[in-house]
């Protein structure tokens, strides 16, 4: 049925549930897995009147690369322990767009990701990357809660 899964994670507790579910599914299907984490674009806030603390883009990029490497290494180890063929990807961009684009460019036939399941005003205010992926993706999406 599915031969190549894209599992998206941000390292949160909810995303970890999706990782576990995705890896178990891949094991049962004998499918390959691509694990993806996305770093959102750096936005510097500069307020010269208040002498706000400024973070350099280089510092941000270094920190996000290190965090992504740590996160992906942990997930790769988990996949290996289950005997799942696994590759990892770290992409810079907006999460929903990056997930959809990566699934298409890596020929994945299922996206696995977590969702908080927010409704009403919370969804309006906080948005939902999962809802955007489900709405815009041509690749099937499995949402884990």
C-alpha positions in Angstrom: 0.0 0.0 0.0 2.4 2.7 1.2 6.1 2.3 0.4 7.7 5.6 1.4 6.5 7.7 4.4 7.4 11.2 5.3 7.2 11.7 9.1 7.2 15.4 10.1 8.4 16.3 13.6 9.2 19.4 15.7 10.3 17.4 18.7 7.2 18.1 20.7 5.5 15.4 22.8 2.6 15.3 20.3 5.0 15.0 17.3 6.8 12.2 19.2 3.6 10.3 19.2 3.3 10.7 15.5 6.9 9.6 15.0 6.2 6.4 17.0 3.0 5.7 15.1 4.7 6.4 11.7 7.7 4.2 12.5 5.5 1.3 13.6 3.4 1.7 10.5 6.6 1.7 8.3 7.8 -1.4 10.1 4.5 -3.2 9.5 4.5 -2.2 5.8 8.2 -2.7 5.3 8.2 0.9 4.0 11.1 3.4 3.8 10.9 6.6 6.0 12.0 10.1 5.6 12.0 12.0 8.8 11.6 15.8 8.4 12.0 18.7 10.7 11.4 22.3 9.5 13.0 25.5 10.8 10.9 28.6 10.3 12.6 31.6 8.8 14.6 33.9 11.1 12.8 37.1 12.0 14.9 39.7 13.7 13.2 42.2 15.9 15.1 45.5 16.1 14.1 48.3 18.3 16.8 50.9 18.4 14.9 53.1 20.9 14.9 50.4 23.6 18.2 48.8 22.6 16.5 45.5 22.3 18.6 42.3 22.3 19.4 41.4 18.7 20.1 37.9 17.6 22.3 37.4 14.6 21.0 35.3 11.8 24.2 33.3 11.9 23.6 32.5 15.6 20.0 31.5 14.9 21.0 29.3 11.9 23.7 27.6 14.0 21.4 26.9 16.9 18.6 25.6 14.7 21.0 23.3 12.8 22.3 21.9 16.0 18.8 21.4 17.4 17.6 19.7 14.2 20.7 17.4 14.1 20.0 16.4 17.7 16.3 15.8 17.1 16.9 13.9 13.8 19.6 11.7 15.3 17.3 10.7 18.1 14.5 9.7 15.7 17.0 7.9 13.4 18.2 5.8 16.3 14.6 4.9 17.1 14.0 3.9 13.5 17.2 1.8 13.4 16.1 0.0 16.6 12.9 -1.0 14.9 14.7 -2.1 11.8 13.1 0.7 9.7 15.0 2.1 6.7 15.2 5.8 7.5 16.7 9.0 6.1 16.5 12.5 7.7 15.9 16.0 6.3 16.2 19.4 7.8 14.5 22.1 5.7 14.2 25.9 6.3 10.8 27.3 5.5 7.2 27.5 6.6 6.2 24.1 8.1 3.1 23.3 6.0 4.7 24.4 2.7 7.9 22.6 3.5 6.2 19.3 4.5 4.1 19.3 1.3 7.0 20.2 -1.0 9.3 17.6 0.7 6.7 14.9 0.4 6.4 15.6 -3.3 10.1 16.0 -4.1 11.1 12.8 -2.2 8.2 10.7 -3.8 6.6 9.9 -0.5 3.1 8.4 -0.7 2.0 9.2 2.9 2.7 12.1 5.3 2.5 11.3 9.0 2.3 14.2 11.5 0.8 15.2 14.8 -2.0 17.7 15.4 -3.2 19.4 18.6 -6.8 19.2 17.3 -7.5 22.8 18.2 -10.9 24.1 17.3 -12.7 27.4 17.3 -10.9 30.5 18.4 -7.7 28.6 19.4 -7.4 27.3 15.9 -8.1 30.8 14.5 -5.5 32.4 16.7 -2.8 29.8 16.7 -3.3 28.3 13.2 -2.9 24.7 12.3 0.0 23.4 10.2 -1.7 20.0 10.1 -4.9 21.5 8.7 -2.9 23.3 6.0 -1.1 20.1 5.1 -4.4 18.1 4.9 -6.1 20.9 2.9 -3.3 21.5 0.4 -1.4 18.3 0.0 -2.0 15.9 -2.9 -0.3 13.2 -0.8 -2.5 11.4 1.7 -2.0 12.6 5.3 -2.2 10.5 8.5 -2.8 12.8 11.5 -1.9 11.5 15.0 -3.2 12.9 18.3 
